[in-house]
Amino acid sequence: MIDLRSDTVTQPSAAMRSFIMQAKVGDDVFGEDPSINELEAKVCALFGTEAALFTPTATMSNQIALKILTHPLDEIICDRTSHIYNYEVGGYAFHSGCSIRYLTGDRGIFTAEDVLRNINPEDVHKPITRLVSLENTSNRGGGKIYPVDVIQSIKKVCDEHQLMLHLDGSRLMNAIVASGTSPKVYGELFDTITICFSKGLGCPMGSILTGKKVHLDKARRVRKVFGGGMRQAGIMAAACIYSLDNNVNRLEQDHQHAKTLGACLSNLSYVQDLLSVETNIVIFRLADEIVDNHFIQHLASHDIHAFTIGDNWVRFVTHLDVNTTQINEVVEVLQNYHT
Ligand SMILES: Cc1ncc(COP(=O)(O)O)c(C=O)c1O
């Protein structure tokens, strides 16, 4: 099976499983799990951040961030394609009592000028603009990397207008590997950053929220009320430590595989549109005469699996459980598909 539906489908490798077996554990609600403490310290050292908190999912890390950086009746600025707006069940309203001002960026990327234009004036009719949330890489933007200079100018606007800045960095490691940007650059710019281990890094579960101590102190309590205070969860933190040591540099291979798919798609007459490939996500649009579900079924008949994302757009995601031979197989099937 060649599973290009998502990088969340990866299986923990034999080496990761045996590393997990050796994990030292304790009660993390008491702050006594050595593996979790080690993972949190490792992430702080990597990003140059003051504090970090282990959570089960990136959704929980994002939701905790929104909660600690806002008050009810505040407004959050994000892109209209962002995960926090589309795929977290409206948690910004449910948990934090906030509204969303969504911006229409280019593949998930909006600018400092966009932010500036959307800060609410002091007016009793309007929510208070409090937080800007970016996504890097942008999932629905086809794995696009947020340019650092754009983030820096957004940060400047945030500082000038007393706005908080959060990063949904579920695929930040992909951006770091592809762009060569130091993790510390991101650590410096954001109040909070979500990192996810169960995507390209290949862990069964786990996420980290990292950032300033003043925020993370509150985050620990919010994680508890969200039901995320775990006990001997160092079993899972060990997998995350393993992935930071072994699965980061290899993301380059996933990016190469995605570029191979992109190069193939760019030469096919039945592909009408293709977002340029920057990391491990390939998004393309089929010509109007093709029914996307038929195309997906055709791939499935070759045991290749992918998702449609609406309006004849299809998404492929590469990851550590798809090797070069399999990518070449996909290329062959794509080339032999006749409309
Ligand atoms: C950009 C982004 N943020 C957050 C998440 C949430 O991750 P999880 O479903 O593991 O909580 C996802 C999941 O695909 C994602 O793509």
The ligand as a MOL file (V3000), in Angstrom:
LIG
                    3D

  0  0  0     0  0            999 V3000
M  V30 BEGIN CTAB
M  V30 COUNTS 16 16 0 0 0
M  V30 BEGIN ATOM
M  V30 1 C -1.4310 22.4890 10.2720 0
M  V30 2 C -2.0260 21.5570 11.2710 0
M  V30 3 N -2.2010 21.9810 12.5310 0
M  V30 4 C -2.7350 21.1900 13.4740 0
M  V30 5 C -3.0950 19.8960 13.1840 0
M  V30 6 C -3.7160 19.0530 14.2710 0
M  V30 7 O -3.0240 17.8880 14.5220 0
M  V30 8 P -3.7470 16.7160 15.3510 0
M  V30 9 O -4.8650 16.2420 14.4910 0
M  V30 10 O -2.6810 15.6930 15.4950 0
M  V30 11 O -4.2140 17.2820 16.6200 0
M  V30 12 C -2.9590 19.4050 11.8830 0
M  V30 13 C -3.3830 18.0310 11.5390 0
M  V30 14 O -3.3110 17.5690 10.4260 0
M  V30 15 C -2.4040 20.2580 10.8930 0
M  V30 16 O -2.2360 19.8640 9.6210 0
M  V30 END ATOM
M  V30 BEGIN BOND
M  V30 1 1 1 2
M  V30 2 1 2 3
M  V30 3 2 2 15
M  V30 4 2 3 4
M  V30 5 1 4 5
M  V30 6 1 5 6
M  V30 7 2 5 12
M  V30 8 1 6 7
M  V30 9 1 7 8
M  V30 10 2 8 9
M  V30 11 1 8 10
M  V30 12 1 8 11
M  V30 13 1 12 13
M  V30 14 1 12 15
M  V30 15 2 13 14
M  V30 16 1 15 16
M  V30 END BOND
M  V30 END CTAB
M  END
